[in-house]
Amino acid sequence: MDKIILFNFNGTIVDTSSLAIDIYNEIAEKKGYRKINDEEVEYLSTLSVTDRFKRLNVPIYKLPSLGITIKQRYQRYIPNLDPVSGINEVIHELKKRGYRLGFLTTNSRDVTHQFLTSNSMDVFDYTHYSFNPFSKTKEISSLLKKNKLNTEDVFYIGDELRDIKAAKANQLCCAAVTWGYDSIKLLDSADYVIQHPTDILNIVSEL
């Protein structure tokens, strides 16, 4: 059986890194949190999500509601964002080679479908939509169980440390991409680190 390539959506397929900062800064201005300035983006990317928001003076108990608010505001922009450069071609090549593809996202079905159709990327075999942006371990588990997938058949690709932790918790072989928000320093626990979308083709051929 060919591997199933499972992607985290935002940040891995869709280029959302600058959008996340812009949306956070809008919220921070209204809530009185410290805004992210351009000079500290690189440093913040080396911190865990919890430490990142501690530095920005966001109370930890506010993180779930903040994450949901950011997710809700994402919905306005996702349909008009660009795919990560090169990922569209790689996804179609994976499909051509016979791999089954899937993704997980906290976006709504409607905006996700708009993005996929407008970019001719509506080729996924498995999809999973969730509400809570902080429950990736549970969401991966739900997708696996719902589709009766064996963990040894699934290769997970994400852009954040929490993606890697969630994949590991579900006993999945996984890769971290370097074009998301998290620094490569945070991603070294992944089985593979991907510098460019075409690296995915080389990795999956060796699995």
N, C-alpha and C positions, 0 to 999 in steps of 0.2 A: 504493500500500500504506500502511495506517495505521501510525503509529508503534507500536513495542513499548515499553512502559513497564517498565523493569527497576528493582526496588527492592533496596536492602540491607535486610535484615529487622530485626535487632535495632537499636533506636535510631531507626529510620525508620518502621517499622510498629508495632513493639512498644515501649512506654515502658519502657526499661531503664536510664535514666541513674542513678537513685538505687540501683538494684540493683547496678550495677557497682561503685559506691563501697562499698556494704555488703559485698559479697563480697571486694573487695580488702582492706578493713580487717580482715576475719576472717583472711585469709591473712597479712597484715602482722603481726598480733599473734602468730601462731605462728612466723613466719619471722624476726621481729626487724626488719622493714622499718618505715619511718616511716609512720604512719597518716595518712589524709587527714582534716583537720578542716574543719568547715563554713565557716570563715572564708577558707580558701584555695581552695575549689572553683572560684570564678570565675577566679582567677588561673591555676590549673592548666589550665583549659579553653583558655587562650590559648597553651599550649605544645604542641609536637609530642609524640607518644607517647614518643619517646626522651628528650627533655628533661624531660618530666613525671616519668618514672621515675628519672631521674638526681637530680632534686630530692627524690624520696622515698627516696633511697639504695638503690634496687634495682639490683644489677649488671646491666649491659646483657645479658650472656650468659644471664641468668636470664629474660629477657623471653619467649622462646618457650615455656618450660615454664610460666611464670606465666600466659600467655595461654591455654594449653590447660587449666590448672587452673581458671581463671575460667570458661571455656567449659563445662567438665564440671559445675561447680556451678550454672551457669545452668539446666541441664536440669531441676532440681528445681522451678524457679519459673515458667518460661515459660508452661506451660499455664494458669496462674492470673493472669498479668499482664493488664493492660488494654491495648488498642490505644491509640496516640496519639490524643488527642481530635480527632475529625473525620476521621481517615484512613479509617475504615471506610466512611463515606458517600462519600468521594471515590473510593475504589477501586471501589465499586459503580457510581458515575456514569461512571467511565472505561470500565468493562465495558459499560455500557448504550450508551455512545457508539461502541462497536465497537473499542476499543483492545485489543490483546493485552497481557497482563500477565505479569510474571515476577518472581522474587526469588532472591537468593543468601543462604545462611545457613550458619553453622557449628553450628546446632542439629541435633539428631537428627530424623529423619523423624517419629518417633512424637510427640515433644513439639510439633513444629511443626504436625502434623496436629491434635493436640488443641486447640491455640490457635486454629487457623483454623476448625475446626468449631464450637467453643464460641462463637465470635464471628461465625458465619455469613459467613466470609471465604474459604471454600475455592473461589475462582473464578479461580485463576492458571493460565495456559497453560504457563508454563515455570518449572521449579524446579531449583535446583542446590544440593546439599548438599556441604559440604567439611569437612575435619578441622582444617586449619591456619588459625587466625584471622589469620595474617600473610601470606597468599598471595593477596590479592584480585585482583591483576593477572592471575595465572595462572588463577584461578577464573573471572573474567569471560571470559577468552579461551576457556576450556574450554566454557563455556555457549554462547558464540557459535558455536564450531566444531561442537559436538554437535548444535545445532539449525539449523545452516546459515543463521545470521542475518547480514545485511549490517550493517556498523557504522553506515551512514547511516540505517538504519531504527530504531535503538535509542536510547532516551533513558534515561539512568541517574540514579537519585536515591539519595543516601546522606547520612549524617549526620556523617562524619568526613573529615579531610583525606586520609587514606589511601584513602578511597572515591574522592575526586576525582582523586587521582594515578593510581589504578588505571584509572579510566574514561578519563582522558586518554591513558594508556599504550596503551589499546586503541582510541584515536581515536573515543571516544564523546562526543556532546554530553551534558552532565551538569548536575545541579543539586544544591545542598547545602541541607539543611534546618537550621533554627536551633534545633530542639527536642532535638537530641542533646547529647552531652557537649562537643564541640568548639565553641569560641567562633566567632562570625561573623568575627572577625579572621583566623582560620585558613582560612576558606572562600572568600575572595575570588577564588581562582583558578578557581572553578566558573563555568560559563557563566551560571547563574542561582542566585540565593539565594532560598529559599522560607521565608517567615515563618509561614505557616499552610497546612494541607493544601489548602484551597480554592484557593490560588495555583497549585497544580499544574494545575488545570483551565484556568486562563487561559493558562498557559505552553504546554501541549501543543496548545492550539487555534491557537497562532501558529507552531508548528514546521513 
